[in-house]
Amino acid sequence: MQEYKVAKFWKIFLFIAAPLMIALYVWGLFSPEFDIPYRVPICLAMITITILGVWDVIIAKITVTSEFISVKSLMKNKEMKLNEIKGFYIGGSRIDIVPKTTKDKALRIPNVHLIGKRDELKEWLIDNFTNLAGQR
C-alpha cells in the first residue's frame, strides 16, 4: 500500500498562513475601521473556509493498493478497483483515471502539483495503465 499526501512544504506554509489569515478576519470582524455592509457574514465565511481548507489538507490522501486506488478529501471519497481502470489522462494540475465502463465517473485527482511524491504516482500510472492523452 502506498499513500500520497500534500507535500510538507505546502502543509508548513498553510499552517503558518492560516492562523495569520484567521487573525486578519477576526480583526476585520471587530475593527471599527473595517465598516462595510455584510462584514460579519463575510469574515465568518472566510474564517470557516480557512478552517475547512486546513482540515482538508490534513485528511487529504491518495491510496494505492494491489486492489484499488482511492482519493480521500473533505468533500470527496472515491475509490476505483484497478481491474476497472481503462487508462488515465495527465493534464494541467490534475490526473483523471478513466474507468472501462461509461456508467462510472472518472476518478479525478486535483491539484497534483501539491502532492508529495507526485512523480512516483505518475510513474506508477504510466507503468500500469494506458495514457489516453493521444485518444482524446
C-alpha positions as CSV (number, residue, x, y, z in Angstrom):
1,M,0.0,0.0,0.0
2,Q,1.3,3.4,-0.9
3,E,-0.1,6.7,0.3
4,Y,0.4,10.1,-1.3
5,K,-0.4,13.3,0.7
6,V,0.1,17.0,0.4
7,A,3.8,17.9,0.3
8,K,5.4,19.0,3.6
9,F,6.3,22.4,2.2
10,W,2.6,23.2,1.4
11,K,1.5,21.9,4.8
12,I,4.0,24.1,6.7
13,F,3.1,27.1,4.5
14,L,-0.6,26.6,5.2
15,F,-0.1,26.0,8.9
16,I,1.8,29.4,9.1
17,A,-0.5,31.3,6.8
18,A,-3.9,30.1,8.1
19,P,-3.6,31.5,11.6
20,L,-2.5,34.8,10.2
21,M,-5.4,34.8,7.8
22,I,-7.8,33.9,10.6
23,A,-6.4,36.7,12.8
24,L,-6.9,39.1,9.9
25,Y,-10.5,38.1,9.6
26,V,-11.2,38.2,13.3
27,W,-9.6,41.7,13.3
28,G,-12.0,42.7,10.4
29,L,-14.9,41.2,12.4
30,F,-14.3,43.5,15.4
31,S,-12.5,46.5,14.0
32,P,-14.4,49.8,13.8
33,E,-12.2,50.9,10.9
34,F,-13.5,48.0,8.7
35,D,-17.0,49.3,8.5
36,I,-18.6,47.9,5.4
37,P,-22.0,46.2,4.9
38,Y,-22.1,42.5,5.5
39,R,-18.7,42.5,7.2
40,V,-19.8,39.9,9.8
41,P,-21.0,37.3,7.3
42,I,-18.0,37.9,5.1
43,C,-15.5,37.5,7.9
44,L,-17.2,34.5,9.4
45,A,-17.4,32.8,5.9
46,M,-13.7,33.4,5.4
47,I,-12.8,32.0,8.8
48,T,-14.9,28.9,8.0
49,I,-13.3,28.5,4.6
50,T,-9.8,28.8,6.0
51,I,-10.5,26.2,8.7
52,L,-12.1,23.8,6.2
53,G,-9.0,24.3,3.9
54,V,-6.7,23.3,6.7
55,W,-8.8,20.4,7.7
56,D,-8.9,19.2,4.0
57,V,-5.1,19.4,3.8
58,I,-4.8,17.3,7.0
59,I,-7.1,14.5,5.8
60,A,-6.5,14.5,2.0
61,K,-4.7,11.5,0.6
62,I,-4.4,9.2,-2.3
63,T,-4.1,5.5,-1.5
64,V,-2.8,2.9,-3.9
65,T,-3.1,-0.8,-3.0
66,S,-2.8,-4.0,-5.0
67,E,-6.6,-4.0,-5.5
68,F,-7.7,-0.3,-5.8
69,I,-6.8,3.3,-5.9
70,S,-8.7,5.8,-3.7
71,V,-8.9,9.6,-3.3
72,K,-10.0,10.9,0.1
73,S,-10.6,14.5,0.9
74,L,-13.0,16.6,2.9
75,M,-15.6,16.8,0.1
76,K,-15.0,13.5,-1.8
77,N,-14.2,9.9,-1.0
78,K,-14.0,7.8,-4.1
79,E,-12.2,4.6,-5.0
80,M,-11.8,2.5,-8.1
81,K,-10.7,-1.1,-8.5
82,L,-7.6,-1.5,-10.6
83,N,-9.2,-4.0,-12.9
84,E,-11.9,-1.5,-13.7
85,I,-9.4,1.2,-15.0
86,K,-9.2,1.8,-18.7
87,G,-6.4,4.4,-18.6
88,F,-5.6,7.9,-17.4
89,Y,-5.1,11.5,-18.6
90,I,-2.4,13.8,-17.1
91,G,-3.4,17.3,-17.9
92,G,-2.5,20.6,-16.2
93,S,-2.9,20.3,-12.5
94,R,-5.0,17.1,-12.4
95,I,-5.0,13.5,-13.2
96,D,-8.1,11.7,-14.5
97,I,-8.3,8.0,-14.1
98,V,-10.9,6.7,-16.6
99,P,-13.0,3.6,-15.9
100,K,-13.6,0.9,-18.5
101,T,-17.4,1.4,-18.4
102,T,-19.0,4.7,-19.3
103,K,-21.6,4.5,-16.5
104,D,-18.9,5.2,-13.9
105,K,-17.3,8.6,-13.5
106,A,-13.6,9.2,-13.8
107,L,-11.6,9.3,-10.6
108,R,-10.2,12.8,-10.6
109,I,-7.0,13.7,-8.6
110,P,-7.0,17.5,-8.4
111,N,-4.0,19.8,-7.6
112,V,-1.4,17.2,-8.4
113,H,1.3,19.8,-8.1
114,L,0.7,20.0,-4.3
115,I,1.2,16.2,-3.8
116,G,4.4,15.0,-2.3
117,K,6.0,12.2,-4.5
118,R,3.8,13.1,-7.4
119,D,6.4,11.9,-9.9
120,E,6.3,8.5,-8.2
121,L,2.5,8.4,-8.7
122,K,2.7,9.4,-12.3
123,E,5.4,6.7,-13.0
124,W,3.1,4.1,-11.3
125,L,0.3,5.1,-13.6
126,I,2.5,5.1,-16.7
127,D,3.8,1.6,-15.8
128,N,0.4,0.1,-15.1
129,F,-2.1,1.8,-17.4
130,T,-2.6,3.3,-20.8
131,N,-2.1,7.0,-21.2
132,L,-5.2,8.1,-23.0
133,A,-3.9,11.6,-23.8
134,G,-3.5,10.8,-27.5
135,Q,-7.0,9.4,-27.8
136,R,-8.9,12.5,-26.6
